[in-house]
Amino acid sequence: MINVEMLSTGDEVLYGQIVDTNAAWLADFLFEQGLPLSRRNTVGDKLDDLVSILRERSTQADVLIVNGGLGPTSDDLSALAAATAKGESLVLHEPWLAQMEKFFKERGRVMAPSNRKQAEIPASAEFIDNPVGTACGFAIKLNRCLIFFTPGVPSEFKVMVQQEILPRLRARFEIPEPPLCLRLTTFGRSESDLAQSLDHLTLPAGVSMGYRSSMPIIELKLTGPASERQAMEALWPEVKEVAGDSLIFEGTEGLPKQLSRALQDKQLSLTLSEQFTGGLLALELQRAGAPLLASEVIPSQEETLAQTARWAEERRENHFAGVALSVTGLENEHLNFALSTAEGTWALRVKFNTTRHSLVVRQQVCAMMAMNMLRRWLNGMDVASEHGWIEVVETLKV
């Protein structure tokens, strides 16, 4: 197994001023390729610290992917750190300088003198192309380790990993077959409840059951070597049975995308009315390409469950929509949901603990609750069901 590590650089990453989305993406991407990361480190914009960790990790890792620090400013120190660690100088890569000048000229801009720095790489480095930006990458061999240097801009980083770095790894190393990972996502069950219900499972050698909690969902992951595929697939139905009514989707596509496809398959348009969720439902479904006919966000107002159901039905009829979905405002720790279709209208009244979670989390819970109602109806299931830790206090069908 190749020992692959990542080093994120920059004070803004080290001190939590930005979220390191590149690290999360790389870990997931390499895992899917059969190259799981063995370690991740973060270091700030200090030359001595950068040089020190490059030398340290180069004695432990087979591959190190360094992210960030290739920009034109004085705090971009990755190229200098690489050269210093190697005991050599930086040299100007003339073809890349010409490419940078062309990049700016085609956009009607003058290249600042500081950008010239982005074409300087260690003397012994292997040049790595950046097809979408101005910071080239490069690779060096230090001690036992092949070290790749990449820019911090996510769009540039991802393209370079996929198009430049991964092919080099495949050419230089024997990469094992990617592991198998079976995933499902639940809504309305706690992590501890699910774990307790799955503890009895006897897992094949090398196979593990993982849990990822990201309020309001819990993802279950059965992960193991590809050689155990048959045993894992035989075990998977039992995992799904434990998830039961809380299972909202399998795989990684996400609920909004699956709802969008189901609505399109049934040739149904959707209209939305939101109060407490503030447009979050519309945002998530629109991004997934759902056939939205109309959506509105209105001020919070107290409604009986019958009023909510009637309003959803009127919205559907007035807009000639196939389905209408409504979320009311939060009043006295209660709010209403309604789903209106040609087959009838369903409404639920739910009680929420308003002190346990932040407003953002409670809005996410409500958006998921509404989408789950739609999912259940599209799949021919009872719209009103048990929702675990969500307390449904009243239901209505008209």
Number of C-alpha atoms within 10 A of each C-alpha: 11 17 15 22 23 23 22 22 26 22 16 14 18 17 12 9 9 11 12 17 10 18 19 10 13 19 19 14 17 17 16 15 14 18 23 20 20 12 14 14 14 19 18 18 20 16 17 12 12 24 19 14 16 23 18 12 22 21 12 15 20 20 21 24 19 23 24 23 26 27 23 18 12 10 15 21 22 27 25 21 24 29 20 20 19 20 10 13 15 19 15 15 18 12 9 20 20 12 14 20 17 15 17 14 12 9 8 9 11 12 14 10 8 11 17 21 21 23 26 22 27 25 16 16 20 14 18 17 18 21 13 13 14 24 29 27 26 22 22 20 17 17 15 13 20 17 26 24 26 30 25 21 15 17 12 18 21 19 14 21 19 13 13 16 22 15 11 11 15 10 10 9 11 10 14 13 13 16 20 21 21 18 20 20 23 23 24 22 20 16 17 10 11 17 15 9 13 15 10 8 11 10 15 14 10 10 20 15 18 13 16 12 13 9 14 19 21 21 20 25 20 20 19 22 19 16 12 16 18 9 14 22 13 10 16 16 11 13 20 18 11 15 21 12 18 21 21 21 18 17 13 11 10 14 21 22 17 19 21 21 16 16 21 14 9 10 10 17 20 24 23 22 24 23 19 24 24 20 18 19 24 23 12 16 20 15 11 18 15 22 18 19 17 16 19 13 17 14 10 15 11 15 16 12 21 17 14 25 27 18 19 27 25 14 21 25 16 9 15 14 20 18 26 31 29 26 28 28 21 20 15 10 12 18 24 29 25 31 27 29 20 12 9 11 21 27 28 25 19 19 17 20 11 13 9 9 12 10 13 11 14 20 19 18 20 24 23 21 20 21 21 21 22 22 21 16 17 15 10 8 13 11 22 17 14 12 14 14 11 16 15 19 10 13 18 14 15 12
